[in-house]
Amino acid sequence: MMHLTTPSMPETVTELVRAGLLRLGSGCQIHESAIFLPADMLGTMRPIVVGDRVNVGAFAIVHGGVSIGRDTRIGHRVIVGEPEYGYAVRRIYQGTGSSTSIGAGVVLRAGATIYAGVSVGEDSTIGHNTLLRTNVKVGKDSQLGANLTVERGCVIGEGVRCSPGSHLTADTVVKDRAFIGAGVRTINDRELIWRVPELEQPLMPPSFDHGCKVGSGAVILAGVNIGEHALVGAGSVVTKDVRARTIVYGVPAIQHGEVNL
């Protein structure tokens, strides 16, 4: 039996299906400890749609508004469609749900947390314990490693590789075929002012153009653009834009050559 936390709502999978709050495709495998929560924190109900041959692991939680494509695997202890609540990026959120789309053939590995409003393109993989905050977009066939933090509003393209332990600050754009190494840090605030509205400046996330590569441990400062097919060496601190097809490294990073394609 799969129980919801609010006793006045339908509690079992069968009851949710009958109430029109859960639609299950054929051939699904749903662990008995998985939980489906169609109501957000304000009580708004949103149906949950699960495609054919989807596998949902032990203690997974699927919130209202989630749509899961066929042949997708939701690992143990994964959370999908979590409503944003509390302070985040200069606003207070009230726990409102939203539409969340997980494409066909996606793998969400154990412990991943996917907030409401996220979309993950088909055949992408989200690693163990990785966090995708509200309204993150991930293109198809991308690989996001374990223990990543991808903040609100980030846009990640198709065929992108992000290695474990990296942090993408809010509204960062990573274009198709980019490669982000392990432990990369991004910054969107030049002044590091927090909760002082009269002093806060507009946030300026970095961006990563098509096919660029950023080595492990690099730090990319606010507003910096890494150009198309550029290469940033491991451990670099990048303080200014990197032109397309150039090689930079060092602290601060400076140009040391060009990429031969």
N, C-alpha and C positions, 0 to 999 in steps of 0.2 A: 504494500500500500504506500502511496506517496502523499504526504500530508502537507497542507499549506498552513501558514501561521495564523490566518484569520478564519475562525471556525464558521463564520457566516457565509463564506464562499465555498464553491465546490472544492472537495478535498482530494479526490482520487483522479487518476488519469481518465477513467471511464466517465466520471461526473463532469470533468472539464471538457471532454469531447462532446458529451451530450449537451452541455451548455454553450457550445460553439466557441469555447475559449482555447481549445487545443485541437489542432488538426495534424494527425500522424499519417505519413506516407506508408507504403507497404514495405515489409521487410525490416522495419526498425528494431533495434535492440536497445532497450531502455533499462538501465539498472534500477532495481527496486528502491534504492535509496535516493535516486534523483528527484529533484523538486522543481515543479513548474509554478511560477508566481505571476499570474496575469495582471494583478493590481500593482500600480506604483505606490509611492509613499503618500500620495494625495488621494488614493482610492480609485483612480482612473483605471478601467479595465482595458487591456489590449490583448487581442488573440495572439497565440503562439502557433507558428506553422513549422512543421518538421517534415522535410522531404523524404523520399524513398531511401531505404537502406542506411539511415543515419544511426550511428552508435553513440549513445550517451552514457558516460561512465558513472562510477560510484560517487555519490554526494555532489554531483554537478547541480547547479542552480540555473534555471533558464527563466528570465523575466518576460513580462508582457511586451509585445511588439517585436519579438525576435522572429526572424525567418531564417531557417537553416536549409541550405541546399542539399541535394541528394549526395549520398556517399561521403558525407562529412563525418568526422570523428571528433566528439567532444570528450576530452579526457577526464580522468578522475579529478574531482574538486574544482573543475572549471566553473567560472561564473560568467554568464552571458547576458548582456542587456541591463547591467546594474545602473539604476538611476543615480544621477549626480546629486549629492547632498552636502551642504555646508559651504565653506569658503574655497574658491578656486579661481585663480586668475582675475582678481579684483572684483569678484562678484560672489553673492550668496545664492546657492541653489537649494531648491525646496524638495528635491526628490522626485521630480517629474520624469516619467518614462519617455521613451521615444522609439521610433522604428530602428531596428538593428538588423543588419543583413550579413549573414555568413554564407558565402558562396559554395557552390558544389565542389566536392573534393577537398575541402579545407580540413586541415588538422589543427586542432587546438589542444596542445599538450597539457599534461596534468598541471593544475594550479594556475593556469592563465586566467586573468580577469579582464573581461571585455565590457566596457561601459555602454550605456544607451547611446544611440545615434551613431555607432561605429558601423562601418562596412568593411568587409574583408573579401577580396576578390577570389575567384575560383582557383583551386589548386595551390593556394598559399598555405604556409605553415607558421603558426605562432608558438614559440617555444615555452618550455616549462617556466611557470611563475612570471611570465611577461605580462605587463600592464598596458592596456590601450585605453586611454581616457576618452571622455565624451567627444563625439564627432570626429574621431580619427578615421581616415580613409586609407585603406591598403589595397593596392592593385593586385591583379592576378599574378600567380606564379612567383610571389615574393617569399623570402625566407627570413623570418625574424627570430633570432636566437633566444636562448634562455635569459631570464632576469633582465629584460629590457624594460625601460620606462619610456613610454611614448605619450607625451602630454596632450592636452586638449587641442583639437583642431589641426593636428599634423596631417599632412598629405604625403603618402608614400606611394610611389608609382609601381609599375609592373617590372617584374624581374629584379627586384631590389634584394640585396643581401645586407642584413644588419647582424653583426656578430654579438655574442653574449655580453651582458653587463653595460651596455651603452645607454645614454640618456638623450632623448630628443625633446627639447624644450617646446613649449606651446607654439603652435602655428608654423613649425618648421616644415619646409617643403623638400622632399627627396625625390628627384625625378627618376625616370625609368633607368634600369640597369646600373644604378649607383651601388657602390660597395662601401659600407661603413664598418670599420674594424671593431675589435672588442674594446670596451671601456672608453669609448669616445664620449666627450662631454660637450654639450652645446649650451649657449647662453643667449638670452634675449633681452637682458636688462643691463644697460651700460652703467647705470647709477647705483644699482643694488638697493633701491629704496622700496620698503615694504610697508603697506598700510599707512602711508602718509600722503593722502590724495593730493594735497596742494603742491607736493614736490615731485610726484610721480611723472615720469616721461613715458611717451608711447613705447610699447615693447617692440623690439626689432629682432625677430628670429633670424637665424642664418638660413641659407638655402644651398642645395646641392644639385648641380645640373647633371644632365644625362651622362651616364657612364663614368662619373668621377669616382675616385678611390681615396679613402681616408684611412690611414694606418691606425693601429691600435694605440689607445692612450692619448690621441690628439685632443686638443681643446680648441673649439671654434667659437670665437667671440661674437657678440651681438651684431647683427646686420651684415655679417660677412657672407659673401657668395663664393662657393667653390665651383669653378667653371667646368664646362663640358670636357670630360676625359682628363681632367687635371688629376695629379697625384700628390697627396699630402703624406709626408713621412711620419712614421710612428713617433709618438711623444711630442709632436710639434704643438706650438701655441700660435694659432693663426689669428692675426690682428687686423688683416685687411684682405680685400678680395684677391682671389687667385684666378688668374687668367686661364682661359681654356688651353688645354694640352700643355700645361707647364708643370714642372716638378718643384715642390717647395718642401723644405723641412727646417727644423731648428726652433729656437726660442729667442726672439720671435722668428716665425717661419719666413724665409726668403727664398727667392728662386735659385735653383741649382741646375736647371736644364729644361728640356722639353720632352714630352711624351711622343715617341715615334709609333704611329698607328699603322 
